[in-house]
Amino acid sequence: MNPVKATPTVPQEGSVRTAIIGAGTISQSVHIPLLRRAGFTLTTVCDLSPSRVAEVAALFGLTGVTDPDEILNDPSIDAVIIATPGSHADLTARALRAGKHVLAEKPLALTIAEVEELERIHAASGRVAQVGYMKMYDPLTARARREAAGLTGNKLVRITVAHPDDRPQIDHLRMAIPPRDASMDVINAANAYEDARVAEALGDAPAPLANYYKNVLNGSVVHEFSLIRALGLELPTEWSAEIFPSLEGSAPASLLATAAARDTRYILSWNWVPDYPEYDEELSILASNGRLSYRLAKPYLLEERSVLNVQLHDGLERRSTTYTEGYETGFLRQLDAFKNSILTGAPVEAGFADVKKDIESLQRLAQAIGRGLGVELITEADRRATEEAAR
């Protein structure tokens, strides 16, 4: 990882005045409550839906707007949380140009080129830019990284995700049914922008595969890639993959993928299980001198704890240790880190540089899925590698 240091723009004793762009599930269930715990002064919420933003603003005592420019042009706002659906590259660029500190939810972008442009804008802005890879900030991730470094010999990393439909995950929030009064012109323009970026990423990919890259790989699997990096493991760039039962239809397909990076082998199993009662995610490492099992906290639960189990052996003697932390999640700790970077200029751990690695590996994974379907893709990563070799 390559932390980027920013210039503090708010006095150490000052409060960071913040706005949220996007008033959906993640903002209502996580960001708004936790921003206050982390000591931010939340003033404004923005959403394309007039009825949703009015409801959320009234519920939390905020100013509600429907145009992001009202936030970006407000000199009293220091920082923005970008939590809209889909790619956040355009809003992130606009916010940095407007002089705002930015915490952007994933996916930051869909192409490597977009991230490189964001890096240029970020460097000129002098502001903090952080990506919403909250699993990197989980209280147990640093411990898991230290324990993983002690595992020796050839390693097998197995990542298993059980992903239900939204209903089992958010029923307890008792949120209102999402309104349908958002501007379709804005939504259609955003969809067209994303479709163009996916075409740049994957070339002439069939529509079902393009949608899978945009919604599942960049919407969920990217979290697994950021976690791999956070544990000090090498992110694979070549994959084999199988999709089941099919990419056709409205429901996401499940994914079984394998890869290798030096002395480490990977098995990634992402499973769409719509009626499963809860989201479940585990990363395990099997090595010659022991094993590690890291069960990640479920989203949308403010006090959910991750659990880490480490087993080591020396001859016939075996030791098993289970670690938990206090009732603070990666969501809260990433906000603490964001605020610390704003106030003190502390380096950002989840910055832009490593996002390019994630996107390259996601493109390679999409390429492997296409290969399994009899479709050969020339990805953005391929074109860049060819250009680099020609220099």
C-alpha positions in Angstrom: 0.0 0.0 0.0 1.1 3.6 -0.7 -0.4 6.0 1.8 -0.9 9.5 0.5 -0.4 12.4 2.9 -2.8 15.4 2.7 -2.5 19.0 3.9 -4.7 19.6 7.0 -7.4 22.2 6.1 -9.4 22.2 9.4 -7.9 23.3 12.7 -7.0 20.4 15.0 -9.6 21.5 17.5 -12.2 22.2 14.9 -15.2 20.1 13.8 -15.3 18.7 10.3 -18.5 19.9 8.7 -19.7 17.2 6.5 -22.4 16.3 3.9 -23.6 13.0 2.5 -24.4 12.5 -1.2 -26.8 9.6 -1.5 -29.5 8.8 1.2 -30.0 5.1 0.6 -29.6 2.1 2.8 -25.9 2.5 3.6 -26.2 6.1 4.5 -29.3 5.7 6.7 -28.1 2.6 8.5 -24.4 3.2 8.9 -22.9 6.5 7.8 -25.4 9.0 9.4 -25.4 7.4 12.9 -21.6 6.7 12.8 -20.5 10.2 11.6 -21.9 11.6 14.8 -20.1 9.0 16.9 -16.9 9.8 15.1 -17.2 13.5 15.9 -18.1 14.9 12.5 -20.7 17.7 12.3 -23.2 16.4 9.7 -25.1 19.2 8.2 -26.6 18.2 4.8 -27.9 15.2 2.9 -28.4 15.0 -0.8 -30.5 12.5 -2.8 -32.0 12.6 -6.3 -35.4 11.6 -4.8 -37.2 14.7 -3.3 -39.4 12.5 -1.1 -36.5 10.4 0.3 -34.2 13.3 1.0 -37.1 15.1 2.8 -37.8 12.1 4.9 -34.2 11.5 5.8 -33.4 15.1 6.5 -36.4 15.4 8.8 -35.6 12.2 10.6 -32.0 13.2 11.4 -32.4 17.0 11.6 -30.4 17.8 8.5 -30.7 20.1 5.5 -31.9 18.2 2.5 -31.0 19.0 -1.2 -31.5 17.1 -4.5 -28.6 18.7 -6.4 -25.0 17.7 -5.4 -23.8 21.1 -6.6 -25.5 22.7 -3.7 -23.1 20.8 -1.4 -20.0 21.2 -3.6 -20.6 24.9 -3.9 -21.2 25.4 -0.2 -18.0 26.9 1.4 -19.2 25.9 4.9 -18.9 22.2 4.1 -15.4 20.7 4.5 -16.0 17.1 3.6 -18.4 14.8 1.7 -19.3 11.2 1.9 -20.3 9.9 -1.5 -22.7 6.9 -1.2 -24.7 7.0 -4.4 -25.3 3.8 -6.4 -22.7 2.7 -8.9 -19.4 4.3 -9.9 -18.3 7.3 -7.8 -15.5 8.6 -10.1 -17.4 11.6 -11.5 -18.7 12.9 -8.1 -15.3 12.3 -6.5 -13.6 14.4 -9.2 -16.1 17.2 -8.8 -15.8 17.2 -5.0 -12.0 17.3 -5.1 -12.1 20.1 -7.6 -14.5 21.9 -5.3 -12.0 21.7 -2.5 -13.8 19.0 -0.4 -12.3 16.1 1.4 -13.8 12.9 0.1 -14.7 9.5 1.4 -16.1 7.6 -1.6 -17.9 4.3 -1.3 -16.9 1.5 -3.5 -16.7 1.1 -6.4 -14.5 4.2 -6.8 -14.3 3.7 -10.6 -14.7 1.0 -13.2 -11.5 1.6 -15.2 -7.8 2.1 -14.4 -7.8 5.3 -16.5 -10.5 6.9 -14.3 -8.4 6.3 -11.2 -5.3 7.8 -12.8 -7.3 10.9 -13.7 -8.5 11.0 -10.1 -4.9 10.7 -8.9 -4.0 13.8 -10.9 -7.0 15.8 -9.6 -6.3 14.6 -6.0 -2.6 15.6 -6.2 -3.6 19.1 -7.3 -6.3 19.5 -4.7 -4.3 18.9 -1.5 -7.4 17.3 0.1 -7.9 13.9 1.7 -9.4 11.2 -0.6 -10.3 7.9 1.0 -12.1 4.8 -0.5 -14.8 3.0 1.5 -12.9 -0.2 1.9 -14.2 -0.6 5.5 -12.9 -4.2 5.9 -9.4 -2.8 5.8 -10.3 -0.8 8.9 -11.9 -3.6 10.8 -10.4 -3.7 14.4 -9.1 -7.3 13.7 -7.6 -6.7 10.3 -4.3 -5.5 11.6 -4.1 -8.5 14.0 -5.0 -10.9 11.1 -2.3 -9.4 9.0 0.3 -10.0 11.7 -0.8 -13.6 12.2 -0.9 -14.2 8.5 2.7 -13.1 8.2 3.7 -15.9 10.6 2.2 -18.6 8.4 4.9 -20.4 6.5 5.3 -22.5 3.4 2.8 -22.9 0.6 -0.6 -21.4 1.4 -4.2 -21.9 0.4 -6.4 -18.8 0.8 -10.1 -19.6 0.7 -12.7 -16.8 0.6 -16.3 -17.7 0.9 -19.2 -15.2 0.7 -22.9 -16.0 1.2 -24.8 -13.1 -0.3 -28.6 -13.0 0.3 -31.1 -10.6 -1.1 -31.4 -7.2 0.5 -34.5 -8.2 2.5 -32.8 -10.5 5.0 -30.0 -8.0 5.6 -32.1 -4.8 6.1 -35.5 -5.9 7.4 -34.4 -5.0 11.0 -33.9 -1.4 9.8 -37.6 -0.9 9.1 -36.8 1.5 6.3 -39.5 2.9 4.1 -40.0 1.5 0.6 -37.5 3.3 -1.7 -39.4 6.1 -3.6 -39.5 6.3 -7.3 -39.5 10.1 -7.8 -35.9 10.6 -8.7 -35.0 12.3 -11.9 -34.7 9.6 -14.6 -32.7 11.9 -16.8 -29.9 12.0 -14.2 -30.2 8.2 -13.6 -30.1 7.5 -17.3 -27.0 9.7 -17.8 -25.2 7.9 -14.9 -26.1 4.5 -16.4 -24.8 5.6 -19.8 -21.6 6.8 -18.3 -21.1 3.5 -16.5 -21.9 1.5 -19.6 -19.2 3.5 -21.5 -16.7 2.8 -18.8 -17.5 -0.9 -18.7 -16.9 -1.0 -22.5 -13.5 0.6 -22.0 -12.8 -2.0 -19.3 -13.9 -5.2 -21.0 -14.1 -4.3 -24.7 -16.9 -6.0 -26.6 -18.3 -8.0 -23.7 -21.8 -9.5 -23.8 -24.3 -7.5 -21.8 -24.8 -10.1 -19.1 -21.1 -10.2 -18.4 -20.7 -6.4 -18.6 -23.5 -6.2 -16.0 -21.8 -8.8 -13.8 -18.6 -6.9 -13.9 -20.3 -3.6 -13.0 -22.7 -4.9 -10.3 -21.2 -8.0 -8.7 -17.5 -7.8 -9.2 -17.2 -4.1 -8.6 -20.1 -4.0 -6.2 -19.1 -6.9 -3.9 -16.1 -9.0 -4.9 -13.9 -5.8 -4.8 -14.2 -5.9 -1.0 -12.5 -9.3 -1.0 -9.6 -8.0 -3.1 -9.1 -5.0 -0.7 -9.1 -7.5 2.2 -6.5 -9.7 0.5 -4.2 -6.7 0.2 -4.9 -5.5 3.7 -3.7 -8.9 5.0 -0.4 -8.5 3.2 -1.2 -11.1 0.6 -0.4 -10.7 -3.1 -3.5 -10.0 -5.2 -3.7 -12.4 -8.2 -3.8 -11.0 -11.7 -4.7 -14.3 -13.5 -7.8 -16.3 -12.7 -9.8 -19.3 -13.8 -13.5 -19.0 -13.2 -16.9 -20.8 -13.4 -20.3 -19.1 -13.3 -23.4 -21.0 -12.2 -26.1 -21.5 -13.0 -26.1 -18.7 -15.7 -25.4 -15.0 -16.3 -28.8 -14.8 -18.0 -31.8 -13.7 -15.9 -32.4 -11.0 -13.3 -30.7 -12.8 -10.3 -26.9 -12.6 -10.0 -25.0 -15.8 -10.8 -22.7 -17.5 -8.2 -19.0 -17.6 -8.9 -16.2 -20.1 -8.2 -12.7 -18.8 -9.1 -9.2 -20.0 -8.5 -5.8 -18.2 -8.9 -2.2 -18.4 -7.9 0.3 -15.8 -6.8 3.8 -17.1 -6.0 3.5 -19.6 -3.2 -0.2 -18.9 -2.5 -3.2 -20.4 -4.1 -6.7 -18.8 -4.0 -10.2 -20.2 -4.0 -12.9 -17.5 -4.2 -16.5 -18.7 -3.8 -19.1 -15.9 -4.1 -22.6 -17.4 -3.7 -26.0 -15.8 -4.4 -28.3 -17.3 -1.8 -31.3 -14.9 -1.8 -33.2 -16.5 1.1 -30.2 -17.1 3.3 -30.9 -15.4 6.6 -27.8 -13.2 6.7 -24.7 -12.0 4.8 -21.8 -14.3 5.7 -18.1 -13.8 4.8 -15.0 -15.7 5.8 -11.4 -15.6 4.7 -9.2 -18.6 5.8 -5.6 -19.4 5.2 -4.1 -22.9 5.4 -0.3 -23.2 5.8 2.2 -25.7 6.8 2.5 -24.5 10.4 -1.1 -23.5 11.1 -4.3 -21.9 9.8 -6.2 -18.7 10.2 -10.0 -18.1 9.9 -11.3 -14.6 9.7 -15.1 -14.2 9.9 -16.0 -10.7 8.9 -18.7 -8.6 10.7 -22.0 -8.4 8.8 -22.9 -5.0 7.2 -25.8 -2.9 8.4 -25.2 -3.8 12.1 -23.6 -1.0 14.0 -22.1 -3.2 16.8 -21.4 -6.4 15.0 -18.0 -7.9 15.8 -15.6 -9.8 13.5 -14.0 -13.0 14.9 -10.5 -14.2 14.2 -9.3 -17.7 15.0 -5.6 -18.7 14.7 -4.3 -22.3 15.0 -0.6 -23.0 15.2 1.3 -26.2 15.7 4.8 -27.2 16.7 5.2 -30.9 16.2 2.2 -32.5 18.0 1.6 -29.5 20.1 -1.3 -27.3 18.9 -2.5 -23.9 20.0 -5.8 -22.3 19.1 -6.5 -18.6 19.9 -9.7 -16.7 19.2 -9.6 -12.9 19.0 -12.4 -10.4 19.2 -12.4 -6.7 19.7 -14.8 -4.1 21.2 -18.1 -3.1 19.7 -16.6 -0.8 17.0 -16.8 -1.8 13.4 -14.7 -1.1 10.4 -17.3 1.5 9.3 -16.6 3.5 12.4 -12.8 3.1 12.3 -12.7 4.2 8.7 -14.4 7.4 9.7 -12.0 7.9 12.5 -9.1 7.5 10.0 -10.8 9.9 7.6 -11.2 12.5 10.3 -7.6 12.0 11.5 -6.2 12.5 8.0 -8.2 15.7 7.6 -7.1 17.1 10.9 -3.5 16.0 11.1 -2.5 15.1 7.5 -2.1 11.4 8.5 -1.5 9.1 5.5 -4.6 7.5 4.0 -4.5 3.7 4.0 -7.3 3.1 1.6 -6.2 5.5 -1.1 -6.4 5.5 -4.9 -3.2 3.8 -5.8 -4.3 0.3 -4.8 -7.7 0.7 -6.4 -5.9 0.3 -9.7 -4.7 -3.1 -8.6 -8.2 -4.1 -7.7 -9.6 -3.0 -11.0 -6.9 -4.9 -13.0 -7.6 -8.1 -11.1 -11.4 -7.6 -11.5 -10.9 -7.2 -15.2 -8.8 -10.4 -15.3 -11.5 -12.2 -13.4 -14.2 -11.0 -15.8 -11.9 -12.2 -18.6 -11.7 -15.6 -17.0 -15.5 -15.7 -16.7 -15.8 -14.8 -20.4 -13.3 -17.5 -21.3 -15.4 -20.1 -19.5 -18.4 -19.0 -21.6 -16.4 -19.2 -24.8 -15.9 -15.4 -25.1 -12.4 -13.9 -25.5 -12.1 -10.4 -24.1 -9.4 -7.9 -24.6 -9.5 -5.8 -21.5 -8.2 -2.4 -20.6 -5.5 -4.2 -18.6 -4.5 -6.1 -21.7 -4.2 -3.0 -23.8 -2.1 -1.2 -21.1 0.2 -4.2 -20.8 0.7 -4.2 -24.6 1.5 -0.5 -24.6 3.9 -0.9 -21.7 5.7 -3.7 -23.5 6.0 -1.6 -26.7 7.8 1.3 -24.8 
